[in-house]
């Protein structure tokens, strides 16, 4: 779990990549993102950036492997 200090440190890091636009999947997610931004004293965009960073670190390889397995299964069925 990420602490408030870690979140604030991540939020203050400069960004040097192209902008990506994000739309929350639901009103509850939208409200949760804004609540966290208020709690940590940063922007909603920074909360999304931190969340995506964590998600990619934990899931990127698993999702690539899953996509490759699905492709292999589809190929075998043909």
Secondary structure, 3 states (H helix, E strand, C coil): CCCHHHHHHHHCCCCCCCCCCCCCCCHHHHHHHHHHHHHHCCCHHHHHHHHHHHHHHHHHHHHHHHHHHHHHHHHHHC
